[in-house]
Amino acid sequence: MPEEMLILLTFLMMGVFILSMTKMILNHRKGKSQSKSQSSESGSLTTSELEGMMRRAVEQALTGVSGKIEDLELEVAKLNSTTPQLAAHDPSSRLNQDDEVLDVEPVSVRSKSNS
């Protein structure tokens, strides 16, 4: 009879060990999945939040440039209004093929050498 009790006690201890290990593994997996879901929810951005961040970054980068562009546009407008430009179709501005061409003889150039 003591041998039978020893066998039953051994099976009982093995069953408790297997059940406790299974419970610990399941609890670990459950905790791991919960921590992943919490971290992904808190670390993600919505589309509107991302667009807002990008819009603010672009506005900050262009604050100085936009003022300079406006100044340059005003300066170009002033220059265009004060100086008359030569019309592209004005025949007096073109070269005439009948004009006299001067013949120029080539000149040889010697290089300086330290001799």
Rosetta blueprint (number, residue, H / E / L):
1 M L
2 P H
3 E H
4 E H
5 M H
6 L H
7 I H
8 L H
9 L H
10 T H
11 F H
12 L H
13 M H
14 M H
15 G H
16 V H
17 F H
18 I H
19 L H
20 S H
21 M H
22 T H
23 K H
24 M H
25 I H
26 L H
27 N H
28 H H
29 R H
30 K H
31 G H
32 K H
33 S H
34 Q H
35 S H
36 K H
37 S H
38 Q H
39 S H
40 S H
41 E H
42 S H
43 G H
44 S L
45 L L
46 T L
47 T H
48 S H
49 E H
50 L H
51 E H
52 G H
53 M H
54 M H
55 R H
56 R H
57 A H
58 V H
59 E H
60 Q H
61 A H
62 L H
63 T H
64 G H
65 V H
66 S H
67 G H
68 K H
69 I H
70 E H
71 D H
72 L H
73 E H
74 L H
75 E H
76 V H
77 A H
78 K H
79 L H
80 N H
81 S H
82 T H
83 T L
84 P L
85 Q L
86 L L
87 A L
88 A L
89 H L
90 D L
91 P H
92 S H
93 S H
94 R L
95 L L
96 N L
97 Q L
98 D L
99 D L
100 E L
101 V L
102 L L
103 D L
104 V L
105 E L
106 P L
107 V L
108 S L
109 V L
110 R L
111 S L
112 K L
113 S L
114 N L
115 S L
